Amino acid sequence: MTKTHTLTTAIALCIAAGPAMAQHLDAFLIIDGNDKLVTGGFNFEAGTIDNTDTRVFEGEFDETGFSDEPGFNALGSDSPSFPAGFSALPGSTNVNFKANALAIGSQTSNLWHWDGVGPVEFTPVSAGTTLTIALGLSAVLDGSASDVTGFTIDTTGASGFLHRHLNFTVNTPTADDGFYLWSLTLDVGAYATDPIFFVHDLGIENEERHEAAIDYVQDNLVPEPSSALALLIGSGLIAARRRRRN
């Protein structure tokens, strides 16, 4: 059985069973009706498309500073669960990324940190703290004010199918506990996303604080959507957020 058929079978089974309790939300890549590459939320464990307008993703670093979440997913055009009004990624085409330097207040950095204390306040990481994005090749975010050249995440299947995880690692023990923020832009062929954002926890393990950090990014760095609404299968049109805790 192919990966595409395995994935679409899981989607069908989960829709029939009703909404899942929640959980690992990967980045779902799809081309919208305006011919724009957008990201949504895909619950890979449940096999369900949660929405088509997620731009802030969360994760947790382990005690070594490693995380491989979220993954990056796209359904093939042959999937029976492919959402109406959207198009699959072009087949047999490289999916690439670059990391973006972000401006917050008067400062610009490609890697930000909040210690989780008091009101959310992201500041550029301290000197010597880095985030390495790797999959054979690597790209290193060091807190400078420069964009960082990325590499190819994977090549889509003939039908546009994709499922791939990158390795994200902060350099413990230099890296302080807290929440780390960075941004990527993805492209595939002639299509490119707007910046998407990642908020990962290192050593805090506090749901409320993590939620506050995500809300800050959503409210301050992500523009209001123009007309796109979240697409939820089986539970109506609502805003969705990945929830995963050990």
N, C-alpha and C positions, 0 to 999 in steps of 0.2 A: 504493500500500500504506500502511495507517495505521501510526502509531508503535507501537500495541499489537501489531499483527501482525508488524511488523519485529522487535520485542523478543522476542516469544514464539517466532518462528522461530529467532532466534539461540540462545535457550535450548535448544530441541530439538536443534539441530545440535551444541551443545557437550556436551550429555548423551550423545549418540550417540558423540561422539569420545572420551569419557572425561574424567577430571579435568584441568582446565587448570593450567598452572603459574601461577600466580598473580597476583592483582595488585590492580587498583584496586577497593577495597571501598567501595561507596556505602552510605548508610543506607537500609535496606529497611523500609518502613512496612507493617504488616499488623495485623489485629485477631485476637487469639488466642481460644481456646475459652472464656475467662473474660470475654469482651467487653471486653478491655483493648487499647488501642493500644500496640504494642510495636515495637521496632526490631531488625532483624537486619542481616546483611551481604549485599550484593548485588554480585557481580562483573560490572560492566556490560560490560567488554571481552569477557569470556568468555560473558556471558549466563547466569550460574548463580546460584541462591540458595545462599549458603554456609551460612547459619544464620538462626535467628529470635530470637537473644538477644544481639546485640551492643549494648553501651551505651558503649563507648569507641572512638572513631574517630581515625585519625591522618592527617597530611598534611604537606606541606612548603611553606613560603613560598619564592618565588623571590627573586632578589637585590633586587627592588624591594619586597619584603614582601607580595606578593600570592599568594593561593591560591584556587582555586574547588573544592577537594575537602574533604570528600566531597560527592557529589551526593545527592539525595533521590529515592528510587524507590518505586513501588508498582505491583504487577501489577493489571490489570483482572480483574474476576470472570469474564470470558470467556476468560482465558488457559488453554490446555491444560496449562500447567505450574503452575497454582495449587495450593499445598500443601493437602492434606486436613486438616481440623480447624481451619482458619483462615477468616476472612472478609475480603473486599476492603474498602477504604475506601469510605465513602459517595460516591456519584457527584455530580458538579457541586457540590462543597463546598470551601470555602477551607481550605487547610492553613496554619496560623499558627505562629509561634514567639515565645517570650520568652527572654531571657538571665537566668541565675540567679546571684546572689551565693553563693559557696561559703565555708563555714567550714573552715579547716584549722588545727588547734591553736587558738590564742587569737585568730586573725585572720580577717577576712571580706573577701572581694574578689570582684569579677566578672571579674577577669583576673589570672592568675598566671604567674610566670616562674621557670624553673630554668636556671642557666647551663651545666648539663651537666658540672660538675666535682664529683667526690666523690660521696657518697651523694645520692640524689634528695632535694631540699629545695625545694619550691615556696614562693615568697614573693610578696606582691602586687607588681605591676609598679611600676617607679620612676615618680616624678611626670613627667607629660608623655607617657607611653607609652599609646597607645590601640590598640584593635582596632575597625575599622569593618566591620560586616556590611551589605552593600548589594545591592539589586536594584531599581533605581529609587529606592525609599525607602531609608533607612539607619538603623542603630542603632549607637551608639558605646559600647563598653566601655572604661572609663577607670581601672579598678583600685579604684573606690570600693566601699563595702559595700552598694550598692543593686542590686536587680534592674533590668533595662533592658527597656522595652517594645519588642517586635519589630514585625513586620508580616506580611502574607500572602506566603508563599513562592510559591504557585500555587493554582490551582483544579483539582481532580481532573476527569478525563474522566467521561463518563456511566457507564462501567463501574468507576470508581475508579482508573483509571490515572494515574500521576504520574511525571514525570522532570524534575527541575529542579536547577540549581546556584546557590548563592549566592556572592557575592564576599566573601572575607575578606581584610582588608588591615591589617597593622601599620604604624605610621608610621615607617618608616626615613627618615633614619639615627638618629632618636632611640631607637628600639627596639634593645635589646641583643641580640646573638646568643644563642641558647639555645632552650629549649622553652617554648611558651606553652600554657596550659591555660585553657579556659572551658567553660561548660555551657549547654545550651539545653533547654527543654521544648517539645514540639510538641503541637498540638491540631488536630483535624479534626472538625467538628460537635460531638457530645456526647462525643467520645473524646479522651483526653490521655495522653501518655507520662509515665513517670517521667523524671527528669533524665537526659540523655545528655551525654557528655563528649568534648572535642576536645583532642588533644595534637599541636601542629604545631611543626615544626623550622624555625628561622631560622638559617642559616649554620653549623650544626654538622656536619651530614651524617655522622653516626655512628650506624650501625644499632644497635649494642649500647646506646648511651646512650638512643636513642629508645625502644628496647624497655624499658629500665629505667624510663623515665618513664611509659610506658603501664602497666607492671605495678604501679607505685606507685598510679596512679589506680584501677586495677582492684581492688587489694587494700585500699585505704583509703577510697575514695569510693563504690564500687558495692556495694550489699548482695548477699549470696549469693542466688542464684535459689531460689525456693521449690520448684517442681516442673518448670519448663520446661527442656527440654534443647535443645541445638543441633540444628537440622534441616539435614542435609547431603544434597544430591542426588548420588547416584553414588559416595559415598565413606564412608557410614556416619555415625554420630553422634559427632562430635568437636568440640573447640573450634576456632574458625577466627579468623584474623586477617589483615587486609589487608596485603599486602606490595607496596610499589611504590617502586622506586628508579630514578633516571635512570641 
